[in-house]
Amino acid sequence: MVISKEWDQLLDVISDGVKITDHEGTIIKINPAYERFIKRTKGKLVGRNIRDMVQEGLIPVSSTLKVLETKQSVTLFHENHEMEVIYTGTAVGIKGCSV
């Protein structure tokens, strides 16, 4: 997936964590806020599949998997001992990508 320089710069300054996956749930892009949230670097996440991350307990729930399953926008809520988190996922027009 090719992301223009302008979109790449925009993703870098957004304060919400953003991850973009392909049609199989493999991460192809994350922004710095997502790195901070999940406490992992881009180098350790890009190329990984969301299913594996859920199975390993790295993330508790995945809006991406629900989007891939239903082909619809999804909002999930999760509460842990640190915070309440809202996960949203949207299928975009790029073949099989999920944000």
TAVENVEN-V234002 format. One record per run of one state. SS is the DSSP state (@ for helix, = for strand, . for the rest). FROM is the first residue (numbers start at 1). TO is the last residue. Records with the same first field share a line. If there is no record, write none. Layout:
SS=FROM-TO  FROM-TO
This chain:
.=1-4  14-18  22-25  31-31  39-41  46-48  56-62  71-73  80-83  90-90  92-97  99-99
@=5-13  32-38  42-45  50-55  63-70
==19-21  26-30  49-49  74-79  84-89  91-91  98-98
